[in-house]
Amino acid sequence: MVKTKVTALISIALLLCSCSHSFRWAKFSIDGHRTGVTVPNAVNVKEALGVVEDGVYKAPNGKEFKGGVTPKVASLLIDVQPSMARLKEVVAYAPEPMVSARPEGKLGNFIVDHLFADVSALASASGRTVDLAITNMGGIRVDIAAGDVLLDDIVAMLPFRNYLCYVQIPGSEVRNAFEHMAKNGLQCISGARIVVKDHKLISAEVGGEPLDDGRLYGVATIDFLLDGGDGFKLARGAQDYMITDIKIGDAILADIRALTAEGKPLEYFTDGRVSIQED
């Protein structure tokens, strides 16, 4: 009994001691405002990241950090840059940020519209026609900042091994996919327009016409969404399908390189293809 009481008193004392300290947290944007650090390309590592000399980290804005882990971490980051030089290739220029957002964003629209075009080109060789495209926002891992766009940015944006696909399914299955989006989270679509209210599908069009449950539609997508990815089963009820060996990241990179070769910037638009109806 005595031992129990002593243990209880010690526990209370420790609890009181732990409550005597308060912590305050501050949130900062990762924008280099403390050090002047920016994302390096293949040739400006010193200017972008700073240098470490005699155990002192000298940041790009002139601040110096002595002792602690900062110089060690900075050294690791700087020393690894030569091995990452390939990824630091500038592949495009974005005049403004491109963001993946709900109900729609410029980046998501860019990716899914090019998915539509890329799969259409592949499908046409075998007489197939694409009517719409669907891909998931979860596959887009980072946004594109304004300025030079590096190969590293594109690899980080679409890092998964998701392959371009074509699937021909009834309009009823397309509707199921749209209803799933309305209920669980809007995704990227092309060639279609949907209106959602209170997480329910209000209307859907494909190619400017009302979605016909009895018609067959050619859908450009990725293999991840064919049988369960993010809750989608786009292969359900399929009358025809084609799975390519082309990853979506590689296809979009090729599209971006083509724009740059034409002297065009990386930019895009929203057009109200997905809208949420308010009360």
Backbone bond lengths (Angstrom), bond angles and torsions (degrees), N, CA, C in turn:
res aa  C-N    CA-C-N  psi(-1)  N-CA   C-N-CA  omega(-1)  CA-C   N-CA-C  phi
1 M - - - 1.466 - - 1.526 110.62 -
2 V 1.368 116.41 -44.67 1.460 120.67 179.90 1.521 110.46 -61.32
3 K 1.354 114.47 -43.60 1.460 119.75 179.86 1.519 110.82 -60.11
4 T 1.324 116.40 -40.12 1.467 121.26 179.74 1.514 111.00 -63.66
5 K 1.380 115.92 -41.87 1.454 119.99 -179.43 1.526 111.12 -65.76
6 V 1.337 115.85 -42.46 1.465 120.05 179.57 1.522 110.91 -62.13
7 T 1.333 115.87 -44.09 1.466 120.78 178.92 1.520 110.65 -60.61
8 A 1.329 115.93 -41.48 1.453 120.57 179.84 1.519 111.25 -64.32
9 L 1.370 117.01 -42.51 1.461 121.18 179.80 1.526 111.47 -64.23
10 I 1.332 115.78 -41.37 1.472 119.86 178.12 1.523 110.39 -62.77
11 S 1.328 116.56 -42.06 1.471 121.10 179.91 1.520 110.52 -61.59
12 I 1.364 115.93 -43.30 1.468 119.72 179.91 1.525 110.42 -65.17
13 A 1.342 116.42 -41.10 1.461 120.21 -179.93 1.526 111.31 -62.50
14 L 1.312 115.37 -43.09 1.461 119.36 178.60 1.515 111.44 -63.86
15 L 1.322 115.55 -38.82 1.459 120.09 178.99 1.521 110.57 -64.03
16 L 1.355 116.38 -43.17 1.456 120.03 179.12 1.522 111.43 -64.66
17 C 1.335 115.52 -39.49 1.470 119.25 178.37 1.520 110.76 -63.48
18 S 1.342 115.26 -41.94 1.464 118.78 -178.41 1.511 111.42 -66.78
19 C 1.343 116.81 -26.74 1.464 120.38 -178.77 1.521 111.96 -83.44
20 S 1.339 117.08 -9.55 1.457 119.83 -176.52 1.524 111.97 -78.69
21 H 1.325 116.81 -12.49 1.460 120.96 -179.92 1.531 109.20 -108.10
22 S 1.278 116.39 139.19 1.465 120.50 176.37 1.523 108.84 -120.47
23 F 1.318 115.62 149.09 1.457 121.28 -178.78 1.522 109.16 -121.26
24 R 1.291 114.85 141.64 1.461 119.86 177.86 1.522 108.31 -120.85
25 W 1.290 115.13 130.75 1.455 120.81 -177.42 1.528 109.18 -108.23
26 A 1.303 115.49 141.93 1.463 120.98 176.45 1.521 108.74 -123.99
27 K 1.296 116.41 143.70 1.461 122.15 -178.83 1.521 109.50 -107.19
28 F 1.331 115.81 128.42 1.454 120.72 179.97 1.526 109.93 -125.31
29 S 1.302 116.26 144.62 1.462 120.49 174.59 1.523 109.27 -73.75
30 I 1.333 115.94 143.10 1.464 119.89 177.79 1.530 107.52 -84.71
31 D 1.319 115.16 76.91 1.462 120.22 -174.47 1.529 112.75 -128.78
32 G 1.344 116.63 12.40 1.457 119.78 177.51 1.522 113.96 75.67
33 H 1.343 118.03 15.61 1.460 119.15 -175.32 1.536 112.69 -67.79
34 R 1.322 118.65 -21.64 1.471 120.98 179.75 1.527 112.34 -87.87
35 T 1.306 117.39 -29.17 1.463 120.55 -171.95 1.527 114.38 -125.18
36 G 1.330 116.54 -16.04 1.456 119.04 -175.41 1.514 113.31 81.38
37 V 1.328 117.53 7.89 1.462 121.49 179.78 1.523 110.39 -67.91
38 T 1.313 116.20 136.05 1.466 122.73 174.40 1.524 108.74 -127.67
39 V 1.319 116.79 172.06 1.464 120.80 179.46 1.524 108.91 -72.47
40 P 1.322 118.28 122.92 1.466 120.01 -178.10 1.523 112.41 -80.10
41 N 1.331 115.04 151.08 1.464 118.96 166.73 1.525 107.44 -103.67
42 A 1.309 116.86 -162.27 1.468 119.08 -172.60 1.528 113.59 -72.95
43 V 1.342 118.05 -17.97 1.465 119.35 -171.19 1.529 114.22 -122.97
44 N 1.331 118.99 1.09 1.471 118.74 -175.93 1.524 112.27 -125.54
45 V 1.330 116.90 36.20 1.462 121.06 -175.21 1.529 111.28 -59.56
46 K 1.322 118.17 -46.11 1.468 121.48 -178.41 1.522 110.60 -62.13
47 E 1.313 116.85 -46.34 1.464 120.80 -178.43 1.525 111.87 -66.78
48 A 1.340 117.14 -34.07 1.466 120.97 -176.11 1.520 113.32 -84.75
49 L 1.335 117.07 -37.69 1.461 120.66 -173.54 1.525 114.80 -109.96
50 G 1.332 117.47 -17.53 1.453 120.19 -175.89 1.520 111.56 89.70
51 V 1.330 116.21 -166.56 1.464 120.52 -177.53 1.532 109.49 -139.23
52 V 1.326 115.58 159.79 1.464 122.15 172.78 1.523 107.63 -118.07
53 E 1.323 116.35 119.62 1.462 121.79 -179.26 1.517 109.54 -132.11
54 D 1.334 115.83 127.34 1.473 121.82 179.52 1.522 112.04 52.07
55 G 1.342 115.64 40.62 1.453 120.39 176.42 1.517 115.00 77.69
56 V 1.328 116.68 7.66 1.471 121.03 179.52 1.533 109.01 -114.54
57 Y 1.324 115.05 128.51 1.467 119.49 176.73 1.517 109.25 -89.35
58 K 1.336 116.14 121.38 1.456 122.38 176.73 1.525 108.32 -106.21
59 A 1.324 114.62 109.94 1.458 121.33 -176.51 1.528 110.67 -74.91
60 P 1.327 117.59 161.15 1.465 120.34 -179.70 1.525 114.36 -57.43
61 N 1.350 118.05 -29.00 1.476 119.33 -179.47 1.523 112.86 -87.90
62 G 1.339 117.48 6.27 1.453 121.02 176.48 1.511 115.38 98.82
63 K 1.326 118.21 -12.62 1.459 119.87 178.84 1.521 110.51 -66.95
64 E 1.339 115.42 145.91 1.455 120.66 178.28 1.524 109.96 -117.21
65 F 1.326 116.01 140.52 1.458 122.85 -179.84 1.527 108.17 -124.09
66 K 1.343 115.47 115.98 1.453 121.01 -178.78 1.524 109.27 -111.91
67 G 1.302 115.66 140.51 1.452 119.98 177.54 1.517 111.96 70.75
68 G 1.347 114.41 179.93 1.452 119.51 -178.87 1.518 111.23 68.48
69 V 1.321 115.06 -164.03 1.466 119.88 -176.38 1.520 112.82 -92.44
70 T 1.339 117.80 -11.43 1.474 119.18 -174.25 1.527 112.79 -57.38
71 P 1.349 119.51 -49.87 1.468 118.19 178.66 1.533 113.04 -60.74
72 K 1.332 116.94 -36.12 1.465 119.94 -179.60 1.531 110.95 -67.35
73 V 1.321 115.39 -44.30 1.467 118.98 179.15 1.528 110.07 -65.05
74 A 1.319 116.77 -42.52 1.463 120.75 179.07 1.526 110.70 -60.52
75 S 1.345 116.12 -41.88 1.475 119.91 178.83 1.522 111.05 -60.91
76 L 1.330 116.65 -44.49 1.461 120.21 179.03 1.523 110.85 -59.49
77 L 1.330 116.03 -45.11 1.464 120.36 -178.05 1.532 111.51 -66.28
78 I 1.322 115.99 -42.38 1.472 119.87 -179.16 1.526 111.18 -69.57
79 D 1.334 117.03 -42.82 1.465 120.86 -175.79 1.529 112.66 -65.69
80 V 1.318 117.74 -27.19 1.458 120.26 -176.36 1.537 112.03 -82.80
81 Q 1.333 116.68 -11.79 1.463 119.39 -174.33 1.537 115.05 -59.39
82 P 1.339 119.85 -40.28 1.467 118.36 179.32 1.521 113.44 -58.21
83 S 1.337 117.10 -35.41 1.462 119.52 -179.94 1.523 111.91 -74.28
84 M 1.332 116.04 -13.47 1.464 120.83 179.86 1.521 112.15 -103.89
85 A 1.315 116.23 8.91 1.468 120.38 -173.83 1.525 112.30 -57.03
86 R 1.328 117.29 -37.17 1.472 119.46 -179.58 1.514 111.59 -59.49
87 L 1.331 116.23 -38.23 1.457 120.45 -178.50 1.520 112.76 -75.59
88 K 1.333 117.12 -11.58 1.457 120.67 -178.59 1.526 112.93 -90.50
89 E 1.313 116.92 7.95 1.461 120.48 176.17 1.525 110.11 -62.45
90 V 1.311 116.60 132.94 1.461 121.20 175.52 1.533 108.08 -80.68
91 V 1.333 116.29 118.08 1.464 120.49 -175.56 1.527 112.87 -108.35
92 A 1.333 117.21 -11.49 1.460 119.60 -179.23 1.518 109.19 -166.87
93 Y 1.334 114.58 173.19 1.457 121.21 173.42 1.524 108.38 -130.00
94 A 1.328 116.10 128.34 1.469 121.42 178.73 1.522 109.02 -108.27
95 P 1.329 118.89 115.33 1.465 120.29 -179.43 1.521 113.68 -67.86
96 E 1.332 117.26 -21.43 1.460 121.45 177.26 1.525 108.69 -148.72
97 P 1.327 117.67 162.17 1.462 118.94 -179.20 1.522 112.36 -61.27
98 M 1.334 115.87 147.63 1.461 121.95 173.31 1.525 106.84 -120.21
99 V 1.340 114.90 121.80 1.457 120.58 -170.99 1.523 110.56 -122.14
100 S 1.320 115.75 141.77 1.464 121.96 171.62 1.519 107.36 -89.23
101 A 1.327 117.41 118.01 1.454 120.65 -174.17 1.523 110.37 -146.92
102 R 1.326 115.00 158.74 1.457 121.33 174.34 1.524 108.88 -101.98
103 P 1.330 119.27 143.99 1.463 126.48 5.39 1.528 113.89 -75.18
104 E 1.331 117.45 -23.11 1.465 119.69 171.68 1.515 109.04 -156.11
105 G 1.315 115.59 155.78 1.453 120.92 178.97 1.517 110.39 -141.56
106 K 1.311 115.78 163.74 1.468 120.54 -176.79 1.524 111.87 -62.51
107 L 1.334 116.72 -40.50 1.463 118.70 -177.46 1.519 111.03 -68.79
108 G 1.327 117.45 -45.80 1.458 120.33 178.53 1.516 112.15 -60.60
109 N 1.340 116.57 -41.03 1.462 120.08 178.38 1.526 111.49 -64.85
110 F 1.331 116.12 -40.84 1.469 119.95 178.12 1.528 110.52 -59.23
111 I 1.321 116.35 -48.04 1.461 120.33 -176.32 1.527 111.05 -65.94
112 V 1.322 117.87 -47.50 1.467 119.41 -175.21 1.528 111.54 -72.56
113 D 1.333 118.69 -32.59 1.468 119.94 176.02 1.524 110.96 -66.99
114 H 1.317 117.02 -38.40 1.463 119.35 177.15 1.526 111.34 -73.77
115 L 1.330 117.29 -30.86 1.460 120.30 171.57 1.526 109.88 -59.94
116 F 1.330 116.62 -44.82 1.464 122.32 176.80 1.530 110.23 -55.68
117 A 1.341 115.84 -51.19 1.466 120.46 -177.05 1.523 112.14 -65.72
118 D 1.329 117.44 -42.44 1.463 120.85 -177.28 1.526 111.99 -66.28
119 V 1.344 116.87 -44.39 1.465 119.50 179.11 1.525 110.63 -70.10
120 S 1.341 117.20 -34.37 1.464 120.34 176.87 1.526 110.77 -59.22
121 A 1.338 115.94 -43.14 1.467 120.28 179.92 1.523 110.90 -63.78
122 L 1.321 116.98 -39.44 1.459 120.70 179.51 1.528 111.44 -71.83
123 A 1.321 116.79 -40.45 1.465 121.43 -176.15 1.525 112.22 -71.79
124 S 1.327 116.43 -32.64 1.469 119.43 -176.07 1.523 112.17 -63.43
125 A 1.324 116.57 -25.60 1.469 119.96 179.73 1.522 111.72 -63.42
126 S 1.324 116.79 -23.35 1.467 120.95 179.65 1.533 111.40 -113.68
127 G 1.317 115.85 18.51 1.459 119.86 175.88 1.516 115.18 79.43
128 R 1.327 117.24 11.06 1.458 120.41 179.05 1.533 110.76 -88.70
129 T 1.314 116.01 152.40 1.466 121.64 -179.77 1.520 110.11 -124.58
130 V 1.304 116.07 133.72 1.461 121.62 177.49 1.523 109.27 -96.16
131 D 1.329 115.92 130.15 1.458 121.62 178.96 1.522 112.81 -103.22
132 L 1.323 116.91 -30.93 1.459 120.98 -179.53 1.522 109.61 -155.99
133 A 1.310 115.75 166.76 1.471 120.99 178.39 1.520 109.47 -133.95
134 I 1.316 114.99 146.31 1.463 122.15 178.36 1.526 108.48 -137.84
135 T 1.325 116.62 130.98 1.462 120.53 168.75 1.522 108.32 -142.31
136 N 1.317 115.94 166.61 1.460 119.87 -172.90 1.520 112.06 -99.54
137 M 1.322 115.06 141.68 1.459 120.31 177.90 1.523 111.57 -66.35
138 G 1.332 116.74 -28.12 1.452 119.67 179.82 1.515 113.39 -63.69
139 G 1.331 117.02 -21.15 1.455 120.44 177.81 1.515 113.15 -79.38
140 I 1.344 116.80 -11.30 1.463 122.24 178.28 1.522 106.99 -97.81
141 R 1.315 117.32 103.50 1.466 120.71 -167.73 1.526 114.94 -89.84
142 V 1.318 118.70 -25.14 1.470 120.20 177.82 1.526 108.86 -141.13
143 D 1.328 115.51 156.60 1.453 121.76 175.94 1.531 110.11 -88.27
144 I 1.325 115.65 172.04 1.459 121.55 178.12 1.524 108.50 -105.39
145 A 1.330 116.58 123.11 1.463 120.92 178.50 1.521 109.72 -82.91
146 A 1.320 115.83 159.23 1.465 120.16 176.26 1.529 109.67 -66.37
147 G 1.333 115.71 146.66 1.452 120.80 179.04 1.518 112.13 111.33
148 D 1.325 116.23 -159.28 1.462 120.15 179.19 1.522 110.54 -63.70
149 V 1.318 115.54 135.99 1.464 121.75 178.38 1.524 107.74 -106.82
150 L 1.322 116.37 122.56 1.456 121.37 -177.55 1.522 111.10 -93.05
151 L 1.320 115.14 158.24 1.463 120.34 172.22 1.527 109.38 -55.77
152 D 1.317 116.96 -37.29 1.458 122.25 177.36 1.527 111.79 -57.00
153 D 1.327 116.79 -38.04 1.469 121.18 179.08 1.522 111.24 -63.45
154 I 1.321 116.91 -42.00 1.467 120.81 -177.24 1.524 110.28 -71.91
155 V 1.330 116.39 -40.55 1.466 120.04 177.76 1.530 110.47 -62.50
156 A 1.331 116.36 -41.53 1.465 120.27 178.78 1.523 111.74 -70.73
157 M 1.316 116.69 -30.43 1.468 121.14 -178.52 1.527 111.68 -68.92
158 L 1.318 117.04 -42.08 1.470 122.07 -178.07 1.533 108.55 -128.80
159 P 1.328 117.66 74.72 1.465 120.48 -170.98 1.526 115.30 -86.37
160 F 1.333 117.70 -11.19 1.458 119.21 -170.07 1.530 112.65 -89.20
161 R 1.327 114.88 157.38 1.462 121.01 178.67 1.536 109.67 -86.11
162 N 1.329 114.44 66.23 1.458 121.29 177.80 1.525 108.55 -102.23
163 Y 1.332 116.19 125.20 1.462 121.24 -171.49 1.526 111.84 -101.79
164 L 1.331 114.96 144.14 1.460 120.61 178.57 1.525 110.12 -62.55
165 C 1.335 115.15 137.76 1.466 121.03 -178.00 1.518 111.19 -138.09
166 Y 1.317 114.39 157.45 1.462 122.62 168.98 1.520 106.79 -124.99
167 V 1.326 115.90 135.22 1.453 119.91 175.85 1.524 108.66 -141.12
168 Q 1.311 116.26 136.04 1.463 121.36 177.74 1.529 108.03 -104.91
169 I 1.323 115.77 118.40 1.467 120.43 -174.91 1.525 110.27 -135.82
170 P 1.343 116.74 158.23 1.465 120.32 177.28 1.534 111.41 -66.30
171 G 1.320 115.53 154.61 1.457 119.94 177.61 1.511 112.75 -58.29
172 S 1.325 117.29 -28.26 1.463 120.36 178.70 1.523 110.72 -63.58
173 E 1.337 117.46 -34.87 1.460 120.72 177.96 1.530 111.41 -75.52
174 V 1.332 116.14 -33.46 1.462 119.24 173.14 1.525 109.49 -62.20
175 R 1.326 115.88 -42.77 1.465 120.29 177.94 1.535 110.69 -61.35
176 N 1.330 116.22 -42.17 1.466 119.53 177.42 1.524 111.12 -57.90
177 A 1.336 115.56 -39.98 1.467 119.94 179.29 1.525 110.69 -65.57
178 F 1.319 117.05 -42.92 1.464 120.68 179.42 1.528 110.80 -66.42
179 E 1.316 117.37 -38.85 1.466 120.64 178.44 1.529 110.90 -66.72
180 H 1.321 115.41 -36.12 1.472 119.67 176.08 1.529 109.77 -62.89
181 M 1.336 116.83 -42.51 1.466 120.41 177.26 1.523 110.99 -60.81
182 A 1.336 115.59 -46.91 1.460 119.94 -177.32 1.524 110.93 -58.64
183 K 1.306 115.87 -39.05 1.463 120.84 -175.79 1.526 112.78 -81.19
184 N 1.329 116.93 -39.18 1.463 120.56 -168.82 1.523 115.53 -111.97
185 G 1.309 118.07 -9.75 1.459 120.08 -179.45 1.505 111.43 141.97
186 L 1.325 116.71 123.09 1.464 121.33 -178.74 1.523 110.79 -66.89
187 Q 1.331 115.24 143.66 1.455 121.78 -177.77 1.527 109.53 -121.21
188 C 1.312 116.73 -172.45 1.463 121.99 -177.62 1.526 109.74 -90.65
189 I 1.340 117.09 127.25 1.459 120.94 178.87 1.518 110.10 -130.62
190 S 1.320 116.14 154.58 1.453 122.77 177.42 1.528 108.13 -140.57
191 G 1.325 116.19 144.04 1.452 120.32 -179.85 1.518 113.21 79.55
192 A 1.318 116.39 7.13 1.467 121.12 -176.61 1.524 109.72 -144.16
193 R 1.318 114.06 162.28 1.461 121.48 174.32 1.521 108.51 -135.65
194 I 1.336 116.15 135.46 1.454 119.46 177.16 1.520 109.76 -133.15
195 V 1.327 114.74 150.90 1.460 121.97 175.20 1.525 107.21 -122.03
196 V 1.330 115.57 131.83 1.464 121.95 -176.83 1.522 109.52 -123.57
197 K 1.324 115.75 142.39 1.461 120.89 174.33 1.524 108.60 -143.64
198 D 1.332 115.94 130.73 1.462 121.34 178.93 1.533 111.51 52.33
199 H 1.346 115.84 40.78 1.465 123.04 177.98 1.539 112.26 64.32
200 K 1.321 116.48 25.71 1.461 121.23 176.24 1.521 109.80 -126.25
201 L 1.333 115.81 143.89 1.463 121.16 178.96 1.525 109.07 -74.99
202 I 1.328 116.58 120.79 1.470 121.59 -180.00 1.524 111.25 -93.51
203 S 1.332 116.41 -42.75 1.462 120.16 178.70 1.513 110.01 -154.19
204 A 1.333 115.22 156.69 1.465 120.81 179.39 1.514 109.87 -147.52
205 E 1.321 116.05 135.94 1.458 122.70 176.10 1.519 109.38 -127.83
206 V 1.313 115.50 147.27 1.466 122.01 172.52 1.516 107.55 -130.28
207 G 1.320 116.09 124.96 1.458 119.42 -178.31 1.516 113.40 61.87
208 G 1.333 116.55 29.49 1.459 120.22 178.59 1.510 114.85 82.56
209 E 1.331 117.79 -0.26 1.457 122.14 -179.92 1.529 109.97 -117.31
210 P 1.362 117.06 150.42 1.468 118.76 177.79 1.523 111.38 -56.49
211 L 1.309 116.35 139.88 1.457 121.54 178.52 1.527 109.91 -58.84
212 D 1.332 116.26 127.06 1.470 123.10 -178.35 1.525 108.37 -104.57
213 D 1.329 116.59 113.08 1.461 120.51 -177.08 1.522 113.23 -60.84
214 G 1.330 117.64 -27.04 1.454 120.81 -175.93 1.514 114.79 -92.08
215 R 1.308 116.95 -5.70 1.470 120.92 -178.22 1.520 110.47 -90.44
216 L 1.332 116.90 153.33 1.456 121.66 173.72 1.526 109.49 -91.42
217 Y 1.327 115.84 135.02 1.462 121.49 179.94 1.524 109.84 -122.40
218 G 1.331 114.99 140.10 1.463 120.49 173.01 1.517 109.24 -88.46
219 V 1.321 116.68 124.02 1.466 121.97 -175.59 1.526 110.06 -117.08
220 A 1.323 115.81 127.05 1.464 121.35 171.11 1.516 107.75 -90.00
221 T 1.321 116.60 131.25 1.465 119.63 -177.36 1.523 109.03 -157.98
222 I 1.329 116.30 -161.73 1.466 122.00 176.86 1.524 108.63 -124.81
223 D 1.315 116.13 154.96 1.466 119.61 -174.38 1.524 113.07 -62.21
224 F 1.327 117.94 -25.53 1.457 121.58 179.27 1.533 111.92 -58.24
225 L 1.322 116.43 -29.93 1.469 120.35 -175.57 1.526 113.26 -95.12
226 L 1.309 117.55 2.86 1.469 119.71 -176.90 1.523 113.11 -74.34
227 D 1.323 116.92 -36.11 1.466 118.00 -172.37 1.517 112.84 -145.03
228 G 1.330 116.51 57.55 1.447 119.16 171.11 1.504 116.98 120.91
229 G 1.333 119.10 -17.65 1.460 120.41 -179.23 1.520 111.52 -61.41
230 D 1.343 116.83 127.53 1.464 123.38 -176.98 1.528 111.98 53.95
231 G 1.322 116.46 25.92 1.459 120.92 177.94 1.509 114.92 83.83
232 F 1.338 118.27 1.85 1.464 121.79 179.99 1.526 110.29 -91.23
233 K 1.324 115.79 144.73 1.461 122.32 173.88 1.524 107.76 -135.27
234 L 1.341 115.17 69.24 1.457 120.49 -173.61 1.530 112.85 -69.31
235 A 1.324 117.77 -16.27 1.468 119.75 178.40 1.523 111.85 -83.99
236 R 1.318 117.59 -6.29 1.459 120.48 -179.41 1.536 109.25 -66.13
237 G 1.301 116.00 126.60 1.456 121.02 -178.72 1.512 114.35 75.73
238 A 1.337 116.59 15.95 1.468 119.89 -176.56 1.523 112.12 -66.18
239 Q 1.318 115.28 135.66 1.460 122.18 174.71 1.525 111.25 -95.29
240 D 1.334 115.49 -21.35 1.459 121.26 -178.83 1.525 107.29 -161.11
241 Y 1.326 117.12 150.47 1.454 119.08 176.07 1.520 110.49 -156.45
242 M 1.321 115.34 160.74 1.464 122.78 178.37 1.530 107.52 -147.77
243 I 1.309 116.93 122.30 1.459 121.99 176.15 1.530 107.43 -110.54
244 T 1.319 117.17 121.41 1.457 121.00 -177.35 1.529 110.43 -91.99
245 D 1.307 116.25 176.74 1.467 121.58 175.68 1.526 110.76 -104.41
246 I 1.341 116.32 22.08 1.466 121.52 -177.76 1.526 109.48 -105.39
247 K 1.317 116.79 119.01 1.455 120.73 177.70 1.536 109.99 -73.62
248 I 1.320 116.08 144.94 1.462 119.65 -178.04 1.532 110.92 -61.07
249 G 1.326 117.64 -35.68 1.459 120.06 178.36 1.515 112.43 -62.00
250 D 1.339 116.48 -40.97 1.468 120.38 178.60 1.525 110.99 -67.96
251 A 1.324 117.02 -38.73 1.463 120.96 -179.81 1.528 111.01 -65.62
252 I 1.321 116.90 -45.39 1.462 120.26 -179.52 1.522 110.82 -67.64
253 L 1.331 117.67 -37.47 1.470 120.45 175.98 1.519 110.47 -60.20
254 A 1.330 117.20 -43.21 1.470 120.72 178.37 1.530 110.44 -62.23
255 D 1.331 117.19 -39.79 1.462 120.74 178.15 1.528 111.23 -64.07
256 I 1.332 116.12 -40.43 1.466 120.49 179.84 1.519 110.63 -67.97
257 R 1.331 116.69 -41.35 1.468 119.73 177.04 1.526 111.01 -61.68
258 A 1.326 116.77 -37.88 1.462 120.93 179.42 1.531 110.54 -63.94
259 L 1.323 117.28 -41.18 1.461 120.79 176.89 1.525 110.93 -60.68
260 T 1.327 115.67 -46.35 1.461 120.42 -179.70 1.524 111.05 -62.62
261 A 1.326 117.07 -40.39 1.472 120.88 179.05 1.525 111.27 -62.76
262 E 1.333 116.16 -28.75 1.462 121.27 178.08 1.527 112.57 -85.45
263 G 1.339 115.80 0.55 1.451 119.95 -179.82 1.518 113.86 78.87
264 K 1.340 117.03 19.34 1.459 121.37 -177.53 1.526 110.75 -101.79
265 P 1.327 117.22 145.31 1.463 120.08 177.81 1.526 111.00 -78.55
266 L 1.313 115.95 166.41 1.453 121.90 175.11 1.530 107.44 -89.72
267 E 1.311 116.03 102.61 1.448 121.99 -179.86 1.526 108.78 -152.76
268 Y 1.341 115.80 160.70 1.462 118.57 -178.59 1.515 109.85 -157.81
269 F 1.329 116.60 -163.93 1.457 120.79 -169.45 1.530 110.95 -147.73
270 T 1.306 115.02 165.63 1.466 121.99 166.12 1.516 107.26 -113.94
271 D 1.341 116.76 153.10 1.463 119.10 -174.33 1.519 113.33 -141.52
272 G 1.330 117.53 13.88 1.457 119.85 176.98 1.516 113.81 78.51
273 R 1.312 117.68 19.85 1.461 120.94 -179.75 1.539 112.33 -65.18
274 V 1.317 115.62 -26.20 1.470 121.25 174.53 1.524 106.81 -125.51
275 S 1.320 116.19 122.90 1.458 119.05 -179.50 1.522 110.61 -134.55
276 I 1.320 114.80 148.96 1.449 121.93 177.54 1.517 108.50 -108.99
277 Q 1.298 116.65 120.70 1.462 122.67 -177.70 1.522 109.75 -83.74
278 E 1.320 114.95 125.35 1.463 119.86 -179.62 1.532 109.45 -89.40
279 D 1.331 115.77 161.84 1.462 121.30 176.90 1.523 110.65 -69.28
